[in-house]
């Protein structure tokens, strides 16, 4: 009996020590600057969103929050670096639909596992893509585009940010759902693809609201539809592709904060709460709105479920459309 009591008492002491350690870690965090790795080059939408949030987190957490750009291989380089970083909460990643959705299906040798190697923290933002065409394409609606593409299978060309990019996936999902066939022309980013679209070298592409909406308003490219189930607040008059001939079509672009796997849940909770506070600030909402983004938020589970859903969704498309990359 005494032995059992001693064992029980020892177990309680271990549990109490674990709880105290967890609370102490959360209470003390952060004690030094935090680094957020953006796995793409400076100036893009991922980078801009990170730089909107970073100073707010710095104010809320009481430590500098530094952005480090580590681009390459569709975000794989930066994501892999964070996956291998210490799990102390001081190195975070802005993950995207590419790093935590499509890459696992298209890269033959991915240097990280988007589920096993990361602790989701919070969904930061979401935004739809836009289906845009050269201004003189003889199709002014999604329905007219589908008819034109079916009349000329394989003749129309679309641009993307590169093989395996989210806008290639958007175009291939459209082809699959609309029963069309078009030709892929990969570029190195949005700017060169948009330049060729405006000059008529390619026929159409899927691009972000932040990079294409100005060109749409100036008339240098034409908007056919928004690639989401609901209209974007930035251009509320624009119809969605789903309501214009391809029911259920939905390709959101999303960003989220991740830590290396094994990071103390109490630390994850501290960063989650601070980020949710930042996302609710009026000036952050305003800055996001100008880019065509909607603030995310919620618990870490919201982001975890997003990752699982995206991986399964794009895995099926990769099989159907035979998309692959061997770096």
C-alpha positions in Angstrom: 0.0 0.0 0.0 2.8 2.4 1.0 4.7 1.5 -2.2 1.6 2.3 -4.3 1.2 5.6 -2.5 4.8 6.5 -3.1 4.5 5.7 -6.8 1.4 7.7 -7.1 3.0 10.6 -5.3 6.0 10.4 -7.6 3.7 10.4 -10.7 1.9 13.5 -9.4 5.3 15.3 -8.9 6.3 14.5 -12.5 3.0 15.8 -13.8 3.3 18.9 -11.7 6.9 19.5 -12.9 5.8 19.1 -16.6 2.9 21.6 -16.1 5.2 24.1 -14.4 7.8 23.7 -17.2 5.1 24.3 -19.8 3.7 27.3 -18.1 7.2 28.7 -17.5 8.1 28.2 -21.2 5.0 30.1 -22.2 5.4 32.8 -19.6 9.0 33.4 -20.6 8.5 33.3 -24.3 9.8 35.2 -26.2 13.1 36.3 -24.6 14.8 37.2 -27.9 14.0 38.1 -31.5 11.8 35.9 -33.6 12.6 35.1 -37.2 9.8 34.5 -39.8 11.1 32.8 -42.9 9.3 33.7 -46.1 10.1 30.9 -48.6 9.8 33.2 -51.6 11.6 36.3 -52.8 10.9 39.8 -51.4 8.1 41.9 -52.9 5.6 39.1 -53.6 2.3 38.7 -51.9 3.7 36.2 -49.3 6.4 38.7 -48.3 4.1 41.7 -48.2 1.6 39.9 -45.9 4.4 38.8 -43.6 5.7 42.3 -43.4 2.3 43.7 -42.5 2.0 41.2 -39.6 5.5 41.2 -38.3 5.6 44.7 -36.7 2.3 44.0 -35.0 3.6 40.7 -33.5 6.7 42.6 -32.4 4.6 45.1 -30.5 2.4 42.4 -29.0 5.2 40.0 -28.0 7.7 42.6 -26.9 10.6 41.4 -29.1 11.7 42.2 -32.7 10.2 40.0 -35.4 12.5 39.7 -38.3 11.6 38.6 -41.9 14.1 36.5 -43.8 13.5 35.7 -47.4 14.7 32.2 -48.5 13.2 31.6 -52.0 13.7 28.7 -54.3 12.0 25.5 -55.6 8.4 26.6 -55.1 9.1 27.5 -51.5 10.8 24.2 -50.7 14.1 25.7 -49.7 12.7 28.0 -47.0 10.2 25.4 -45.8 12.9 22.7 -45.4 15.2 25.1 -43.5 12.4 25.8 -40.9 11.6 22.1 -40.7 15.2 21.5 -39.5 15.3 24.5 -37.2 15.2 24.2 -33.4 11.7 23.7 -32.1 11.9 26.6 -29.7 9.4 29.0 -31.3 12.1 31.4 -32.5 12.1 30.3 -36.2 8.7 30.3 -37.9 7.6 29.8 -41.5 4.9 31.5 -43.6 3.6 28.4 -45.3 1.4 28.5 -48.4 -0.8 26.4 -50.5 2.4 25.5 -52.4 4.6 24.6 -49.4 1.8 22.8 -47.5 -0.5 21.7 -50.3 0.8 21.1 -53.8 4.6 20.5 -53.3 4.2 17.1 -51.6 2.4 15.8 -54.8 4.6 17.3 -57.5 8.1 17.1 -56.2 9.7 13.7 -56.5 12.1 14.4 -53.7 10.6 16.8 -51.2 13.0 17.8 -48.4 10.3 18.0 -45.7 7.0 16.5 -44.8 4.3 19.3 -44.6 2.4 17.5 -41.9 5.0 15.6 -39.9 7.7 18.3 -39.8 5.6 21.3 -38.7 3.4 22.5 -35.9 0.5 24.7 -37.4 0.0 28.0 -35.6 -2.6 30.1 -37.3 -4.1 30.8 -40.8 -3.1 34.3 -41.6 -4.9 35.2 -44.8 -6.8 33.9 -47.8 -7.4 35.3 -51.3 -8.8 33.9 -54.6 -7.1 33.8 -57.9 -8.5 35.6 -60.9 -8.9 34.1 -64.4 -7.7 36.8 -66.8 -7.1 36.9 -70.5 -5.4 39.0 -73.2 -7.7 42.0 -74.0 -8.5 40.9 -77.5 -9.3 37.3 -76.9 -12.7 36.5 -78.5 -14.3 35.4 -75.3 -15.7 37.8 -72.8 -17.3 35.3 -70.3 -16.3 32.0 -68.8 -19.0 30.3 -70.9 -17.6 31.9 -74.1 -14.1 30.8 -73.1 -15.2 27.2 -72.6 -16.8 27.2 -76.0 -13.8 28.7 -77.7 -11.4 26.2 -75.9 -13.6 23.3 -77.0 -13.6 24.5 -80.6 -9.8 24.6 -80.6 -8.5 21.9 -78.3 -4.9 22.4 -77.3 -4.6 25.8 -79.1 -5.2 28.3 -76.3 -2.2 28.9 -74.0 -2.0 29.8 -70.4 0.9 31.2 -68.4 1.9 30.2 -64.9 4.6 31.0 -62.3 6.3 27.7 -63.1 5.6 24.0 -63.3 3.9 22.9 -60.1 2.8 26.5 -59.2 -0.7 27.1 -57.8 -1.8 28.9 -60.9 -0.9 25.9 -63.0 -3.0 23.8 -60.7 -5.8 26.3 -61.1 -5.7 26.1 -64.9 -5.5 22.3 -64.9 -8.3 22.0 -62.4 -10.3 24.3 -64.7 -9.5 22.1 -67.7 -10.6 19.1 -65.8 -13.9 20.5 -64.5 -14.8 22.4 -67.7 -13.7 19.5 -70.0 -11.3 21.7 -72.0 -7.6 21.3 -73.1 -5.2 24.2 -73.2 -1.4 24.5 -73.5 0.9 25.4 -70.5 3.6 28.1 -70.8 5.6 28.2 -67.5 7.3 31.5 -66.4 9.5 32.5 -63.5 6.9 34.5 -61.6 3.8 36.7 -62.2 5.5 39.7 -63.8 6.9 38.1 -66.9 3.7 36.1 -67.4 1.5 39.2 -67.1 3.8 41.1 -69.5 3.3 38.3 -72.2 -0.4 38.2 -71.5 -0.8 41.9 -72.1 1.2 41.7 -75.3 -0.8 38.7 -76.5 2.0 36.1 -76.4 -0.3 33.9 -74.2 -4.1 33.8 -74.1 -4.9 33.6 -70.4 -3.7 32.9 -66.9 -4.8 32.6 -63.3 -3.2 35.3 -61.2 -3.6 37.0 -57.8 -6.0 39.8 -57.1 -3.1 41.9 -55.8 -1.1 41.7 -59.0 -3.9 41.7 -61.6 -6.7 43.9 -60.4 -4.9 47.1 -61.4 -4.4 45.8 -64.9 -8.0 44.7 -65.2 -9.2 48.2 -64.2 -6.9 49.8 -66.8 -8.1 47.5 -69.5 -4.8 45.9 -70.4 -6.1 42.5 -69.5 -9.7 41.2 -69.2 -11.2 39.5 -66.2 -13.4 36.5 -66.8 -14.1 35.3 -63.3 -13.0 34.9 -59.7 -11.6 31.5 -58.7 -13.6 31.0 -55.5 -17.1 30.1 -54.3 -17.8 33.6 -53.2 -17.0 37.0 -54.8 -14.1 39.1 -53.6 -14.7 42.3 -51.6 -12.0 44.0 -53.8 -14.1 43.6 -57.0 -17.6 42.7 -55.8 -19.0 43.2 -59.2 -17.0 40.4 -60.7 -18.7 37.0 -61.0 -17.1 33.8 -59.8 -16.2 31.0 -62.1 -18.4 28.7 -60.0 -21.5 30.8 -60.9 -20.4 31.3 -64.5 -20.4 27.8 -65.8 -18.1 25.6 -63.6 -20.0 24.8 -60.4 -17.9 24.1 -57.4 -14.7 25.6 -58.8 -12.6 27.0 -56.0 -8.9 27.7 -55.8 -8.1 29.8 -52.7 -4.6 31.1 -52.1 -3.8 31.0 -48.4 -0.9 31.7 -46.1 -0.3 30.4 -42.5 2.3 30.5 -39.7 4.1 27.3 -38.9 6.7 26.3 -36.3 9.0 23.3 -36.5 7.4 20.1 -35.2 7.9 19.5 -31.5 7.4 23.2 -30.5 5.9 23.5 -27.1 2.0 23.8 -27.5 2.1 26.6 -24.9 4.5 28.6 -27.2 2.3 27.9 -30.2 -0.7 29.2 -28.2 1.2 32.4 -27.4 2.0 33.1 -31.0 -1.5 32.1 -32.1 -3.2 34.5 -29.7 -0.9 37.4 -30.7 -1.5 36.8 -34.4 -5.2 36.6 -34.0 -5.0 39.9 -32.1 -3.0 41.4 -35.0 -5.3 40.1 -37.7 -8.3 41.8 -35.9 -6.6 45.3 -36.0 -8.4 47.8 -38.4 -5.2 48.9 -40.1 -4.2 45.3 -40.8 -7.6 44.5 -42.3 -7.3 47.7 -44.4 -3.8 46.7 -45.6 -5.0 43.2 -46.5 -8.1 44.5 -48.3 -5.9 46.6 -50.6 -4.1 43.5 -51.6 -7.2 41.5 -52.1 -6.7 39.4 -49.0 -9.0 38.5 -46.2 -7.6 38.0 -42.7 -7.6 34.4 -41.5 -7.4 33.6 -37.8 -8.8 30.9 -35.5 -7.1 28.0 -33.7 -4.1 26.0 -34.8 -6.6 23.2 -35.8 -8.1 25.4 -38.5 -4.8 25.6 -40.2 -4.0 21.9 -39.6 -7.3 20.9 -41.3 -6.6 23.3 -44.2 -3.3 21.6 -44.9 -4.9 18.1 -44.9 -7.7 19.2 -47.2 -5.3 20.9 -49.7 -2.9 17.9 -49.8 -5.8 15.5 -50.7 -7.4 17.9 -53.2 -4.2 18.5 -55.2 -3.0 14.9 -55.0 -6.0 13.8 -57.0 -5.4 16.5 -59.6 -1.7 15.6 -60.0 -2.7 12.0 -60.7 -5.3 13.0 -63.2 -3.2 15.6 -65.1 0.2 13.9 -64.7 2.0 17.0 -63.1 5.5 16.3 -61.6 8.8 18.0 -60.9 12.2 16.3 -60.4 14.5 19.0 -59.0 
